Amino acid sequence: MRDLGAGFGYLMQGQRWVGRHGRWFGFGLLPGLVTLVLYAAALAGLAWGAGDLVAWATPFADDWSSPWQGVLRGTLTAFAFVFGLFLAVITFTAVTLLVGQPFYESLSEHVDRTEGGDVPSSGLPLWRELWISARDSVRILVRVVCYGVLLFACGFIPVVGQTVVPVVGFCVSGFFLTEELTAVALQRRGVELKERLRLLRGRRLLVLGFGVPLTLAFLVPFVAVFLMPGAVAGATLMARDLVSPPDEDGPALAGQAHPGQAPYGFRKG
């Protein structure tokens, strides 16, 4: 349970860091504002058209008597919007990070610089970094959609669907949200997606302590935009403690570093 508190501590440290560096807080707000406008429009469209979509997908219920038709379609409409909101929470970070790649890279590097020690650099051109970020985000999105479909189906199980499934959903959201945020710092350290997932699975409670509260906070309108700069800073602080330069006799990272960058080793948890 100590790791849960430590994960939440990283989240708070990140918010305090941007609080002490106001210029970087404002700098980190810009990508979130752009993404928020896009997502707000998409969710508004979903809320407007979800009923018609469900009616089109359930023609077998056209002749059902009241109230059963309304109960079925009302329930499915609510689930469709919740599923869309679930995807929005998960993908918001990925899209914001993609839109704001240069912004958050600079912010993360400055966190490393102010905290001391090495300031790793990928040594890659911007277009290559954007490509890697987009590729990895798509891979994560595929995983999220698979979990989302499974959880959506489990939501119809009596009692379990209304109690256990939402909790599991927030844990899944928190895990992948943390993966997206730590990717900013870990990619600069040459840690590929497969290794990042392995590293984070090895510290699940730490990851959930960071990601679940952030996921819950992201459900409040506009909060995600204002928490994103601090979330990136906190994820960088977490990455610094999860990954460390190998000692002369220490373990090397099981992955290739980017050109011009030495590989890093995992710090044992």
N, C-alpha and C positions, 0 to 999 in steps of 0.2 A: 504493500500500500504506500510505502514511502516514495516509490517511483511516481505514483499518481500526483502526489503533492509536488514533487520535483518538476514534473511536466508542466503543471500549472504555474510553478515558479518561473520557468523559462518564459511563459507567455507574459507574465507580469513584468519580468525584467526587460523584455522587448518593448513593452509599452512605456516603461520608465525611461528606456534609452532614447526613444524618439521624443519623449517629453523634455529631455535635457538637450536635444538637438532639434530645435524647432524648424530649422530650415529643411532638414531631411524629412520631417513629418509632412510639411507642405509639399515637398518634392514627390513623396510617395503617395500622396492623395490623388494625383492627376489620373493615373491609369484606372483606379477604382471608380472614379466619377464617370469616366467614359463607359466602362463596362456596366455600371449600374443602370445607366440610361438604356442601354441595349437590352439588359435583362428585364427591366421593369416593363418595357414595351412587349417583350416576348411573353411574360407572365400575364400581362393584361389581355393579350390575345388569347392565351390558353383559357383564362377565366371566362372570356366572352364566348369562345367556341367549344368548350369542353362538352357542354350539354348536347350540342348538335353532333359532335363526334361520337359520343356514346350512343345516341339514338341511331346513328348510321351503322354503328358496329353491332347493334342488338336488334336486328329486324324481327327476330323470333319473338320479341316481347311486344310487338305492335298491337296484338290482339289480346294481351293480358288485361284482366280487369283491375280496377283500382282497389286497393292501393299498391298492389304488387309491382305493377309497371313502374310507378313512381319510386318505390323503395329500391328496386334493382338499379334503375338508371341514376337515381340520386346518389346511391352508394358508389357506383362506378365513376360518376362524375367527380365525387369527392376524392376517390382514390387516384383518379387521373391527375387532378390538380396537386395532390400531395406528392405523387410520383414526380411531377414536373418540378415542384418545389425542391424535392430531394435532389434531383439532377442539377437544379440551379445552384443549390448550396455547394455541391461537389465541384461542378464545373466552373463556378464563378472564380475561384482562385486560379484554376488553370488558365482560363481566358484572360483574367487580369494580369497574371504573370507573363503571359505571352504578349499581350498588348504593351505591358510595361517592362519588358525584359531589360532594356538599357537602364531604366530608372532603378529597378530593384537590384540589378547587378551592382550598380554604383553604391546603393544603400548598404548592401551586404558587405561589399569590400570595405566601406568606411567603418562598419561595425567591427570587422576584423582588425582594421588599422587602429581603432581607438582602444580595442581590448588587448593589443600587444601581440607579439609573436609574428609568424609568417603571414603574409597576405597572399594566398594562392591566386593564380590567374590561369584561366583555361588556355590562353595563348591562341584562341580561335577567333576568326573574324566574326562580326556580328551576325551575318547571314547564316553561318554555320551553327552558332549558338541558338538562333531562332529555330532552325531546322531540328536540332536535337531536342529543344524544349517542346516543340509542336509534336514531334514523333512520340516522345515519352508521354505527353499529355493524352494523346490518342490511345496509347496502350493502357494508361490508367483508366481512361474513360470506358474502354471496353470492359475492363474488370468491374467498374462501378455499375455499368448497365446490367451486367450479369447478376451482380448482387442485388441490384434494384428490382429486376424482374422476379428473382427468387423471393425477395422479401415482400414484393407486391402480392405474389401468389399466396404466401404464408399468411398475409393479412386477412384472408378469408377464413382462417382456422379460428373457431370460437375460442374466446378467452386469450389464447396464445397470441392471436393476431392483434389484439388490442392491448396487450401488456408486454410480452417478451419481444415481439417483432419491432416495435418502435425503439426499444432500448438497443437492440442489435443494430438497427438502422443508424442510430446516432453514433454508435461505436465504429461502424464501417465508415460513416462519413468522416468522423474524427481522424481515423487512421489515414485515409487517403488525402484528407486535407493537409495533414502534417507532412505527408510524403511530398506533396506539391510544393509546400513552403520550404522544406529543408532542401529540396532539389536545387534551389538557387545557390546555396552555399556548397552543397555536395558535388554538383556538376563542376564547379570551379576546382574542386579537389580531385577530379578524375574518377568519381564514383559513379559507375553506370547504374541504370535503373534496376537491374537484377540484384546488384549488390546493395543498393539503397533499400530495396524491399526486405532483403535478408537482414540487414542491419536493424531496420525498424521493427521487424517481427521479433527480433531478439530482445527488444525493449518495449514490449507492447504497452505495459502500464504507463511508462514514461510518455509514450506517444499519445495514448488516450488521455492522459492528464493534460496534455497540451491541446490536443485536437478537439475533444468533445466539448469543453466549455466554449471554445472558439466557434464550433458548429452551432451550438445553441445561441450564441451571441449573434451569429450571422443571420439568424431567423428574424431578427428585429430590423425593420427597414432602415437603411442608411448606416447601420452600425458597422457592416462589413467594410465599407469604404474607409471609415475612420480608424478601424482596427488593423487594416492591412499593413500599413508601414511598420507598426509595432510587431505585428505577427511575423513579418519577414525578418525583423531584427531579432526577435526571440528565437525563431527557427535557426538563424545563423549562430546564435549563442549555443543552442542545443547541438548543432552540427559540430561546432568547435570541440565540445566535450565528448561527442560520440566518436569523432575521427581525429586522430593525432598523428603527427609524423612518426614513422617507425624509428625505434632505437636501432643502434648498429646491429644488435642481435635480436631485434624485435621482429614481429610478424609483418610481412608485406601484404598489401591489399590484393585480394584475389580479383584483379581487374586491371585493365590497361588505363594508364593516365593519358590525358590529352597531350598532344605535342607540346614540348617546351615545359612540361610540368612533371615533377616527380610524383610517384604514387604515394598514397597515404595508407597507413595501417589503421585497423579498427582498435579503438580503445575498449577494453573489456569492461562490461557493465557489472 
